[in-house]
């Protein structure tokens, strides 16, 4: 069956081997792993030695009651055994500390590697992946899922190794001590192992569902915080609280379901252990009465028996951590294994410095999961230095054209050529580094104004940054800030006005000095004075460069070298302003409707 086909509302399952792959990250930290498990082995051996020393003490003490026994020698044996027990306890404490510290360090190293791997992968995935994936889902994978996996590496994996060492070592000692009593214990082990595997199989998909519901909760929170101004403006706080409450309720219900299952698991595990202890009491008592087992051996066997049942008691905890880690590992590798649709093809060459000639040759494009084309056989040529304006209604294909130029998406049919090079044949970084983009919704990053201007050229000098800001008509308002270029812009540029953010974005593009520009119409929602400043900056930015401008107002593209009028994914008209007024009914209609809209408000009397 095709793994990509959805199978209905079944519980999600982690990919096979995901946890093993995650544990494989330990291979990058072999030294730390060797110290961790070496210290664990020494501490476990010290623990296993104690019951034998206890037997020696009891044997020495019981011999002291025998008539004619050397009491001084017996007392010396008791003291020596007690001192050895203390010495082994100290040794166990020291090596347990080393093991605990190194296991925590190793787990943090693994979490560091995984978070970096996830972030690096996210940076390289194509836009189509983000069209299908919620931000909250990705954030949970890089944070909570990694933390659950880290906890398993630091605790669960160590507990499993400790339990295995303790169980094997104890069974070997018991077999050599009293093989008949050992056979009483052995049948309980496959029962416990069966419980372990059954509960692991049941709980893993449940933990997958918990992580999915946690992601949904995080998405609600992330969307609410990002749009808090809109929420408050429309007084939608009660509705948002209901959304969050619903997501939190679903998460809590799933967690309670898992807790009910494990509330059953732990008593069952302890029941198995109690049955084993009862069997040992019965058969061990019979051997004592029969004279084949002395008090010291029985006490040693009883202590070792605790070492057998202690790992069994830990199974529930290990199962829970392993199931959570397996679920989280599966979700992490879903991201790491995701295939980007936009990649460098084998043998791709670096795009040489371009002059800016762009050709769309019968380009058709469909978004993921859609059979209807967004663009239909679009063809045009932009010569170096020309300004190409894209005009049309919402959904006509304007944004799709500018997304195809830097290969955010690939054309389904046809070809896009820059200076004669098919964009699919050149390296992505060499292509995008020669394209400047200024969008209507400006994205700034938390940091200083200077950092945001130099985002595309981190090696730029202060003089170059200032020159770009001056050309973008941004230097004046930047110097009006108390800290000038060191001013922090806040998250997503929250401390700046829309016009200020736009001019910083223009300065960022100017500093890159690209030959090819993509401009969303950024003046439709600002006041006249700000529009004037932004338009001046854009004129400087476009000078001598091939520019693609998405136009909302005809007034911004009247002087374009070529205007493409789009309707339902097709170029229905092309030419200059004067030509289109005469030849294109759609363009003429847009022009006259906007002209009337601009004139009518001026004719209304303020009284």
C-alpha positions as CSV (number, residue, x, y, z in Angstrom):
1,X,0.0,0.0,0.0
2,X,1.2,3.5,-0.8
3,X,2.5,5.0,2.5
4,X,1.3,8.4,1.3
5,X,-2.3,7.3,1.2
6,X,-4.3,8.3,4.3
7,X,-6.1,5.5,6.0
8,X,-8.8,7.2,8.0
9,X,-8.9,8.0,11.7
10,X,-6.6,5.3,12.9
11,X,-4.1,6.2,15.6
12,X,-0.8,7.6,14.1
13,X,2.2,5.5,14.3
14,X,5.9,6.3,14.3
15,X,7.9,5.2,11.3
16,X,9.6,1.8,11.9
17,X,13.1,2.2,13.4
18,X,12.7,5.9,14.2
19,X,13.8,5.4,17.8
20,X,16.8,3.3,16.7
21,X,17.8,6.1,14.3
22,X,17.5,8.6,17.0
23,X,19.7,6.5,19.3
24,X,22.2,6.3,16.4
25,X,22.9,10.0,17.1
26,X,24.9,8.7,20.1
27,X,27.5,7.5,17.6
28,X,28.7,11.1,17.2
29,X,29.6,11.2,20.9
30,X,31.3,7.9,21.5
31,X,33.7,9.1,24.2
32,X,30.8,10.4,26.4
33,X,28.8,7.3,25.8
34,X,31.8,5.1,26.7
35,X,32.3,7.0,30.0
36,X,28.5,6.9,30.8
37,X,28.0,3.2,30.3
38,X,31.5,2.3,31.7
39,X,30.6,4.1,34.9
40,X,27.2,2.5,34.9
41,X,28.8,-1.0,34.6
42,X,31.1,-0.3,37.6
43,X,28.3,1.0,39.7
44,X,26.1,-2.0,38.9
45,X,28.9,-4.4,39.7
46,X,29.4,-2.7,43.0
47,X,25.7,-3.1,43.7
48,X,25.7,-6.8,42.7
49,X,28.7,-7.4,45.1
50,X,26.8,-6.2,48.2
51,X,24.5,-9.3,48.8
52,X,27.5,-11.6,48.8
53,X,29.2,-9.5,51.5
54,X,25.9,-9.6,53.5
55,X,26.0,-13.4,53.3
56,X,29.6,-13.3,54.6
57,X,28.5,-11.2,57.5
58,X,25.6,-13.5,58.4
59,X,27.7,-16.6,58.1
60,X,30.4,-15.1,60.3
61,X,27.8,-14.0,62.8
62,X,26.0,-17.3,62.9
63,X,29.3,-19.2,63.3
64,X,29.9,-17.1,66.4
65,X,27.0,-18.8,68.2
66,X,28.5,-22.3,67.6
67,X,30.2,-23.7,70.7
68,X,33.9,-23.6,70.4
69,X,34.0,-21.1,67.6
70,X,36.7,-18.4,67.4
71,X,34.6,-15.3,68.4
72,X,37.4,-12.9,67.6
73,X,37.9,-14.2,64.1
74,X,34.1,-14.1,63.5
75,X,34.0,-10.5,64.8
76,X,36.8,-9.6,62.5
77,X,35.0,-11.1,59.5
78,X,31.9,-9.1,60.3
79,X,33.8,-5.8,60.6
80,X,35.7,-6.5,57.3
81,X,32.5,-7.3,55.5
82,X,30.9,-4.1,56.9
83,X,33.8,-2.0,55.8
84,X,33.7,-3.6,52.3
85,X,30.0,-2.8,52.1
86,X,30.7,0.8,52.9
87,X,33.6,0.9,50.4
88,X,31.4,-0.6,47.6
89,X,28.7,1.9,48.5
90,X,31.1,4.8,48.2
91,X,32.4,3.4,44.9
92,X,28.9,3.0,43.6
93,X,28.0,6.6,44.6
94,X,31.0,8.0,42.8
95,X,30.4,6.1,39.6
96,X,26.7,6.7,39.7
97,X,27.5,10.5,39.8
98,X,29.8,10.2,36.9
99,X,27.2,8.2,35.0
100,X,24.4,10.6,35.8
101,X,26.4,13.7,34.8
102,X,27.7,12.2,31.6
103,X,24.4,10.8,30.5
104,X,22.8,14.2,31.0
105,X,25.7,15.8,29.0
106,X,25.3,13.2,26.2
107,X,21.6,13.7,26.0
108,X,22.0,17.5,25.7
109,X,24.6,16.9,22.9
110,X,22.1,14.7,21.1
111,X,19.3,17.3,21.6
112,X,21.6,20.0,20.2
113,X,22.4,17.9,17.1
114,X,18.7,17.2,16.5
115,X,17.5,20.7,16.9
116,X,20.2,22.0,14.5
117,X,19.3,19.2,12.1
118,X,15.6,20.1,12.2
119,X,16.3,23.8,11.8
120,X,18.7,23.3,9.0
121,X,16.1,21.0,7.2
122,X,13.3,23.6,7.7
123,X,15.5,26.2,6.1
124,X,15.9,24.1,3.0
125,X,12.3,22.8,2.5
126,X,10.3,24.2,-0.4
127,X,7.3,26.5,0.0
128,X,4.9,23.7,-0.9
129,X,5.9,21.9,2.4
130,X,4.9,25.0,4.4
131,X,1.6,25.3,2.5
132,X,0.7,21.9,4.0
133,X,2.3,22.1,7.5
134,X,1.3,24.3,10.4
135,X,3.9,26.4,12.1
136,X,2.8,25.1,15.5
137,X,3.5,21.5,14.3
138,X,7.1,22.4,13.3
139,X,7.7,24.3,16.6
140,X,6.6,21.3,18.7
141,X,8.9,19.0,16.8
142,X,12.0,21.2,17.4
143,X,11.1,21.8,21.1
144,X,8.9,19.3,23.0
145,X,9.6,16.3,20.8
146,X,13.3,16.8,21.0
147,X,13.0,17.2,24.8
148,X,11.1,13.9,25.2
149,X,13.7,12.1,23.1
150,X,16.5,13.8,25.2
151,X,14.9,12.6,28.4
152,X,14.8,9.1,27.2
153,X,18.5,9.2,26.2
154,X,19.4,10.7,29.6
155,X,17.1,8.5,31.8
156,X,15.1,5.8,30.0
157,X,18.0,4.4,27.9
158,X,20.3,4.4,31.0
159,X,17.6,2.7,33.1
160,X,17.1,0.1,30.5
161,X,20.8,-0.6,30.3
162,X,21.1,-0.7,34.1
163,X,18.1,-3.0,34.4
164,X,19.6,-5.4,31.8
165,X,23.0,-5.4,33.4
166,X,21.5,-5.9,36.9
167,X,19.2,-8.7,35.7
168,X,21.8,-10.7,33.8
169,X,24.4,-10.3,36.5
170,X,22.0,-11.3,39.2
171,X,20.6,-14.3,37.4
172,X,24.2,-15.5,36.8
173,X,25.1,-15.2,40.5
174,X,21.8,-16.9,41.5
175,X,22.3,-19.7,39.1
176,X,25.7,-20.5,40.6
177,X,24.3,-20.1,44.1
178,X,21.1,-22.1,43.9
179,X,20.0,-23.1,40.5
180,X,16.7,-24.7,41.7
181,X,15.5,-21.5,43.3
182,X,16.6,-19.6,40.2
183,X,14.3,-21.8,38.0
184,X,11.4,-20.5,40.1
185,X,12.1,-16.9,39.1
186,X,13.0,-17.5,35.4
187,X,9.4,-18.1,34.2
188,X,8.3,-14.7,35.4
189,X,10.8,-13.0,33.0
190,X,9.0,-13.8,29.7
191,X,5.7,-12.8,31.3
192,X,7.1,-9.4,32.2
193,X,8.7,-9.0,28.8
194,X,5.4,-9.8,27.1
195,X,3.7,-7.1,29.2
196,X,6.5,-4.7,28.2
197,X,6.1,-5.3,24.5
198,X,2.3,-5.2,24.6
199,X,2.0,-2.0,26.5
200,X,4.7,-0.4,24.3
201,X,2.7,-1.3,21.2
202,X,-0.5,0.1,22.7
203,X,0.9,3.3,24.2
204,X,3.2,4.5,21.3
205,X,0.4,5.6,19.0
206,X,-1.4,7.1,21.9
207,X,1.7,9.2,22.6
208,X,1.8,10.1,18.9
209,X,-1.7,11.5,19.3
210,X,-0.7,13.4,22.4
211,X,2.0,15.2,20.4
212,X,-0.4,15.9,17.6
213,X,-2.9,17.5,19.9
214,X,-0.1,19.4,21.7
215,X,0.9,20.8,18.3
216,X,-2.7,21.8,17.7
217,X,-2.8,23.6,21.0
218,X,0.5,25.3,20.2
219,X,-0.8,26.4,16.8
220,X,-3.8,28.1,18.4
221,X,-1.5,29.9,20.9
222,X,0.9,30.9,18.1
223,X,-1.8,32.2,15.8
224,X,-3.4,34.1,18.7
225,X,-0.2,35.8,19.8
226,X,0.7,36.7,16.2
227,X,-2.7,38.2,15.5
228,X,-3.4,39.7,19.0
229,X,-4.1,43.1,17.6
230,X,-6.8,41.7,15.3
231,X,-8.3,39.7,18.1
232,X,-8.6,42.8,20.3
233,X,-9.8,45.0,17.5
234,X,-12.7,42.7,16.8
235,X,-13.3,41.8,20.5
236,X,-12.8,38.1,19.7
237,X,-11.1,37.3,23.0
238,X,-14.0,35.0,24.2
239,X,-13.9,33.1,20.9
240,X,-10.2,32.6,21.1
241,X,-10.5,31.5,24.7
242,X,-13.0,28.9,23.5
243,X,-10.7,27.7,20.8
244,X,-7.8,27.3,23.2
245,X,-10.1,25.6,25.8
246,X,-11.3,23.1,23.2
247,X,-7.7,22.3,22.1
248,X,-6.5,22.0,25.8
249,X,-9.5,19.8,26.6
250,X,-8.7,17.4,23.8
251,X,-5.0,17.2,24.9
252,X,-6.0,16.6,28.5
253,X,-8.5,13.8,27.5
254,X,-5.8,12.1,25.5
255,X,-3.3,12.4,28.4
256,X,-5.9,10.9,30.9
257,X,-6.4,8.0,28.5
258,X,-2.7,7.2,28.6
259,X,-2.6,7.6,32.4
260,X,-5.5,5.1,32.7
261,X,-3.5,2.6,30.7
262,X,-0.4,3.0,32.8
263,X,-2.3,3.0,36.0
264,X,-3.2,-0.5,35.1
265,X,0.3,-1.4,33.9
266,X,2.2,-0.6,37.1
267,X,0.0,-2.7,39.4
268,X,0.3,-5.7,37.0
269,X,4.1,-5.4,37.0
270,X,4.2,-5.3,40.8
271,X,1.8,-8.2,41.0
272,X,4.2,-10.3,38.9
273,X,7.0,-9.3,41.3
274,X,4.9,-10.2,44.4
275,X,4.1,-13.6,42.9
276,X,7.8,-14.2,42.4
277,X,8.6,-13.3,46.0
278,X,5.8,-15.5,47.3
279,X,7.2,-18.4,45.2
280,X,10.7,-17.9,46.6
281,X,9.4,-17.7,50.2
282,X,7.7,-21.0,49.7
283,X,10.4,-23.0,47.9
284,X,13.2,-21.3,49.8
285,X,11.5,-22.1,53.1
286,X,11.2,-25.7,52.0
287,X,15.0,-25.9,51.3
288,X,15.8,-24.4,54.7
289,X,13.6,-27.0,56.4
290,X,15.3,-29.7,54.4
291,X,18.7,-28.5,55.4
292,X,19.9,-27.7,51.8
293,X,19.9,-23.9,52.3
294,X,21.4,-22.0,55.2
295,X,20.4,-18.6,56.5
296,X,23.2,-16.6,54.9
297,X,22.5,-18.1,51.4
298,X,18.8,-17.5,51.8
299,X,19.4,-13.8,52.8
300,X,21.7,-13.3,49.9
301,X,19.2,-14.9,47.6
302,X,16.4,-12.7,49.0
303,X,18.5,-9.6,48.3
304,X,19.4,-10.7,44.8
305,X,15.7,-11.4,44.3
306,X,15.1,-7.7,44.8
307,X,17.6,-7.0,42.0
308,X,15.6,-9.3,39.7
309,X,12.2,-7.7,40.5
310,X,13.6,-4.1,40.7
311,X,14.1,-4.0,36.9
312,X,10.7,-5.6,36.4
313,X,9.2,-2.8,38.5
314,X,11.0,-0.3,36.4
315,X,9.5,-1.7,33.2
316,X,6.4,0.5,33.4
317,X,8.5,3.6,33.7
318,X,10.8,2.5,30.9
319,X,7.8,1.6,28.7
320,X,6.3,5.0,29.1
321,X,9.5,6.9,28.3
322,X,10.3,4.6,25.4
323,X,6.8,5.0,23.9
324,X,7.0,8.7,24.2
325,X,10.5,8.8,22.7
326,X,9.5,6.5,19.8
327,X,6.5,8.7,19.1
328,X,8.6,11.9,19.2
329,X,11.4,10.3,17.2
330,X,8.9,9.4,14.5
331,X,7.6,13.0,14.3
332,X,11.2,14.4,14.2
333,X,12.2,12.1,11.3
334,X,9.0,13.0,9.5
335,X,10.6,16.5,9.1
336,X,14.2,15.3,8.6
337,X,13.0,12.8,5.9
338,X,10.7,15.3,4.2
339,X,11.6,15.7,0.5
340,X,12.0,19.2,-0.8
341,X,10.5,19.7,-4.2
342,X,13.0,22.4,-5.0
343,X,16.5,21.2,-5.0
344,X,19.7,21.6,-7.0
345,X,19.7,19.0,-9.8
346,X,22.7,16.8,-10.2
347,X,25.4,18.7,-12.0
348,X,23.8,22.1,-11.5
349,X,26.1,25.0,-12.3
350,X,26.4,28.3,-10.5
351,X,24.5,31.1,-12.2
352,X,27.1,33.7,-13.5
353,X,26.5,37.4,-12.9
354,X,23.4,38.2,-14.8
355,X,22.4,41.2,-17.0
356,X,18.7,40.6,-16.2
357,X,17.0,39.2,-19.3
358,X,14.0,37.1,-18.2
359,X,11.9,34.8,-20.4
360,X,8.7,32.9,-19.5
361,X,8.2,30.2,-22.1
362,X,4.8,28.6,-22.1
363,X,4.7,28.3,-18.3
364,X,1.9,26.4,-16.6
365,X,1.8,25.9,-12.9
366,X,-0.4,24.1,-10.4
367,X,-0.2,24.2,-6.6
368,X,0.3,21.0,-4.6
369,X,-2.9,18.9,-4.6
370,X,-4.7,20.9,-7.2
371,X,-5.5,19.8,-10.7
372,X,-6.5,23.3,-11.9
373,X,-3.6,25.4,-13.2
374,X,-3.0,28.7,-11.6
375,X,-1.0,29.8,-14.6
376,X,-1.8,28.7,-18.2
377,X,0.9,28.8,-20.9
378,X,2.2,32.2,-19.8
379,X,4.9,33.6,-22.2
380,X,6.7,36.9,-22.2
381,X,10.2,38.4,-22.3
382,X,11.7,41.1,-20.1
383,X,14.8,42.8,-21.4
384,X,17.6,43.9,-19.1
385,X,16.7,47.1,-17.2
386,X,13.0,46.9,-18.1
387,X,10.2,47.4,-15.6
388,X,7.5,44.8,-15.9
389,X,4.2,45.5,-14.2
390,X,1.8,42.7,-13.3
391,X,-1.9,43.8,-13.1
392,X,-5.0,41.8,-12.4
393,X,-7.6,40.8,-9.9
394,X,-6.9,38.7,-6.8
395,X,-6.2,35.1,-7.9
396,X,-5.2,36.1,-11.4
397,X,-1.6,34.7,-11.0
398,X,0.5,37.7,-10.2
399,X,2.0,36.3,-7.0
400,X,2.6,33.0,-8.7
401,X,4.8,34.6,-11.4
402,X,7.0,36.3,-8.8
403,X,7.2,33.1,-6.8
404,X,8.5,31.1,-9.8
405,X,11.3,33.6,-10.6
406,X,13.5,32.7,-7.5
407,X,12.3,29.0,-7.7
408,X,10.1,29.1,-4.6
409,X,8.1,26.8,-6.8
410,X,8.8,25.0,-10.1
411,X,6.7,25.3,-13.2
412,X,4.7,22.2,-14.0
413,X,5.2,22.8,-17.8
414,X,7.3,25.2,-19.8
415,X,10.5,26.9,-18.8
416,X,11.7,30.1,-17.0
417,X,15.0,31.4,-18.3
418,X,17.3,34.2,-16.9
419,X,20.0,35.3,-19.4
420,X,19.3,32.1,-21.3
421,X,19.8,29.8,-18.3
422,X,16.9,27.6,-17.2
423,X,16.4,28.4,-13.5
424,X,16.1,24.6,-12.8
425,X,19.6,24.0,-14.2
426,X,21.5,26.4,-11.9
427,X,22.2,26.3,-8.2
428,X,19.5,27.8,-6.1
429,X,21.7,29.9,-3.9
430,X,23.5,31.5,-6.9
431,X,20.0,32.3,-8.4
432,X,18.5,33.9,-5.3
433,X,21.6,35.8,-4.3
434,X,21.1,37.9,-7.5
435,X,17.4,38.6,-6.9
436,X,16.2,41.4,-4.6
437,X,12.7,41.1,-3.1
438,X,10.6,43.8,-1.5
439,X,7.1,42.5,-0.5
440,X,4.0,44.3,0.6
441,X,4.1,42.6,4.0
442,X,7.6,43.4,5.2
443,X,9.3,40.8,7.5
444,X,11.9,42.2,9.8
445,X,13.7,40.2,12.5
446,X,14.3,41.0,16.1
447,X,17.6,42.8,16.3
448,X,18.9,46.2,15.3
449,X,18.0,48.3,12.3
450,X,21.5,47.8,11.0
451,X,21.2,44.0,11.3
452,X,18.0,44.1,9.3
453,X,19.4,46.2,6.5
454,X,22.5,44.0,6.3
455,X,20.5,40.8,6.5
456,X,21.5,39.7,2.9
457,X,25.1,41.0,3.3
458,X,26.3,40.4,6.8
459,X,29.8,41.5,5.7
460,X,28.7,45.0,4.7
461,X,30.5,47.9,6.2
462,X,28.7,50.7,8.2
463,X,29.3,53.1,5.3
464,X,27.6,50.7,2.9
465,X,24.6,50.2,5.2
466,X,24.2,54.0,5.7
467,X,24.5,54.6,1.9
468,X,21.7,52.0,1.3
469,X,19.5,53.6,3.9
470,X,20.1,57.1,2.4
471,X,19.1,55.8,-1.0
472,X,16.0,54.2,0.5
473,X,15.0,57.5,2.2
474,X,15.4,55.8,5.5
475,X,18.5,57.5,7.0
476,X,16.6,60.5,8.3
477,X,14.1,58.6,10.5
478,X,16.7,56.1,11.6
479,X,18.9,58.9,12.9
480,X,15.8,60.3,14.7
481,X,15.9,57.2,17.0
482,X,17.9,57.7,20.2
483,X,20.2,54.7,19.3
484,X,20.2,55.3,15.6
485,X,21.2,52.2,13.6
486,X,21.6,50.2,16.9
487,X,17.8,50.7,17.6
488,X,16.1,47.4,18.3
489,X,13.1,46.9,16.0
490,X,11.2,44.4,18.2
491,X,9.6,41.2,17.0
492,X,8.6,41.4,13.3
493,X,9.5,45.2,13.4
494,X,6.7,46.0,15.9
495,X,8.3,49.2,17.0
496,X,8.3,50.7,13.5
497,X,5.5,52.1,11.3
498,X,4.5,50.4,8.0
499,X,6.3,53.0,5.9
500,X,9.5,52.8,8.0
501,X,9.6,49.0,7.7
502,X,9.0,49.3,4.0
503,X,12.0,51.6,3.5
504,X,14.2,49.4,5.6
505,X,13.2,46.5,3.4
506,X,14.1,48.6,0.3
507,X,17.5,49.5,1.9
508,X,18.0,45.8,2.5
509,X,17.4,45.1,-1.2
510,X,19.6,48.0,-2.3
511,X,22.5,46.7,-0.2
512,X,22.3,43.4,-2.0
513,X,22.7,45.3,-5.3
514,X,20.7,42.7,-7.4
515,X,20.3,42.8,-11.1
516,X,16.7,41.4,-10.8
517,X,14.0,42.9,-8.6
518,X,10.7,41.6,-7.4
519,X,8.4,44.3,-5.9
520,X,5.0,44.0,-4.4
521,X,3.0,47.2,-4.5
522,X,3.9,48.6,-1.1
523,X,2.3,52.1,-1.4
524,X,-1.4,51.2,-1.5
525,X,-2.0,51.3,2.3
526,X,0.2,54.3,3.4
527,X,-0.4,58.0,3.5
528,X,0.5,60.3,0.6
529,X,3.7,61.6,2.2
530,X,5.0,58.2,3.0
531,X,4.0,57.0,-0.4
532,X,6.1,59.7,-2.0
533,X,9.1,58.7,0.1
534,X,8.7,55.1,-0.7
535,X,8.1,55.7,-4.4
536,X,11.3,57.8,-4.6
537,X,13.2,55.0,-2.9
538,X,11.7,52.4,-5.3
539,X,12.7,54.6,-8.3
540,X,16.3,54.6,-7.2
541,X,16.1,50.9,-6.5
542,X,14.7,50.0,-9.9
543,X,17.1,52.2,-11.9
544,X,19.2,50.0,-14.3
545,X,17.7,46.8,-13.0
546,X,15.1,44.4,-14.4
547,X,12.0,44.8,-12.1
548,X,8.8,42.9,-11.7
549,X,6.2,45.0,-9.9
550,X,2.8,43.6,-8.7
551,X,0.5,46.6,-9.1
552,X,-2.6,47.4,-7.1
553,X,-2.8,50.9,-8.5
554,X,-2.4,51.8,-12.1
555,X,-0.8,55.1,-11.1
556,X,2.3,53.2,-9.9
557,X,2.9,51.4,-13.2
558,X,2.0,54.0,-15.8
559,X,5.6,54.4,-16.8
560,X,6.3,50.6,-17.0
561,X,8.1,49.3,-20.1
562,X,5.7,46.5,-20.2
563,X,2.3,45.9,-18.4
564,X,1.0,42.3,-18.3
565,X,-2.7,42.1,-17.6
566,X,-3.6,38.7,-16.1
567,X,-7.0,37.1,-15.8
568,X,-7.6,33.6,-14.4
569,X,-3.9,32.6,-14.9
570,X,-3.6,33.9,-18.5
571,X,-2.0,37.0,-19.9
572,X,-5.0,38.6,-21.6
573,X,-3.2,41.8,-22.6
574,X,0.3,43.3,-22.7
575,X,1.9,46.6,-23.7
576,X,2.5,50.1,-22.4
577,X,-0.1,52.2,-20.7
578,X,-1.3,54.1,-23.8
579,X,-1.5,51.0,-25.9
580,X,-3.5,49.1,-23.3
581,X,-6.0,52.0,-22.9
582,X,-6.9,51.6,-26.5
583,X,-6.6,47.9,-27.0
584,X,-7.6,46.2,-23.6
585,X,-11.1,46.6,-22.3
586,X,-10.1,45.0,-19.0
587,X,-7.2,47.5,-18.5
588,X,-9.4,50.4,-19.5
589,X,-12.1,49.3,-17.0
590,X,-9.5,49.1,-14.2
591,X,-8.0,52.4,-15.1
592,X,-11.3,54.3,-15.2
593,X,-12.7,52.7,-12.0
594,X,-9.5,53.7,-10.2
595,X,-9.5,57.2,-11.7
596,X,-13.1,57.8,-10.6
597,X,-12.3,56.4,-7.2
598,X,-9.4,58.9,-6.9
599,X,-11.4,61.8,-8.1
600,X,-14.8,61.4,-6.4
601,X,-13.6,61.9,-2.8
602,X,-12.0,65.2,-3.8
603,X,-15.3,66.5,-5.2
604,X,-17.2,65.9,-1.9
605,X,-17.6,69.0,0.1
606,X,-16.1,68.8,3.6
607,X,-19.3,70.5,4.9
